[in-house]
Amino acid sequence: MLTDRVAIVTGASRGIGRNIAEHLATCGAKIVAVSRKADDTADLVAQIKQQGGDAISVQADVGQAGDVAKMVSSAQEAFGRIDILVNNAGITRDTLMARMKEDDWDTVLDINLKGAFLCTQAAAKVMSKQRYGRIINITSVVGQMGNIGQANYCASKGGLMGLTRSNAREYSRRNITVNAVAPGFIETDMTSELPEKVRSEMSAQIPLGRFGSPEDVAAAVAFLASDQAGYITGHELSVNGGMYM
Ligand code: NAP
């Protein structure tokens, strides 16, 4: 249970992030739902409140230091502490390396990797004073394996795992654990536009024979966010149906 724990979830407007926010709320956490437009998380906040939980919407671009500072101060003003940070916000700008524009590289790295750096640095300051924290970074199976057409995305996710391990070492003395969850192919907007042929080829590579659901990822995040996971840090937990092991 996460009763009265305060959790910031970035990229909570849809897909995996929204599911993580819903799941942590059902475990008792108070939710700070972050996306680039506060309106996009308004229905999530209403839903959590209707179910007896507590949540706020915060507008922040995780790649902007000023927005991230505001995100942390909004969480503190609303709930007085920050126990859990889920660095979930992420984007793709897929194209072959030979055609990749500098802007494709910078934009993906700014959101997926620098965003996690900024959010972690700001939230960990609060967690350090509390001597308690759980930070969970959402990486990806393709950060582990590499993927054609995703050099920028894979580099951002591989880099995020380096950040995870370094932060796990640095913040351990403050009783803050830092872990990652590496989803495989999950049914969200990010994967919905794949042609049917590509989807069936991908499913054939997955021992469990199907794409995962956002709930599969949320359950792994909830475990790493719990008190029971207090002796796990620097770990990358794969939720990929066995496609990479
Ligand atoms: P999604 O459906 O495209 O949702 C992405 C979320 O990130 C949205 O809520 C989006 O909010 C938010 N976001 C994007 N840029 C942001 C920014 N600069 N600041 C704040 N929020 C921002 O993606 P998803 O499939 O749920 O993926 C979630 C995470 O899982 C990502 O890190 C992704 O890399 C990772 N992942 C996904 C899969 C998969 O198969 N789907 C597999 C492995 C890893 P707005 O656009 O509304 O602002």
Residues whose N, C-alpha, C, O or C-beta is under 5 A from the ligand:
A	BS01	NAP	G11 A12 S13 R14 G15 I16 G17 V34 S35 R36 K37 D40 A60 D61 V62 G63 N88 A89 G90 I111 I138 T139 S140 V141 P183 G184 F185 I186 T188 D189 M190 T191
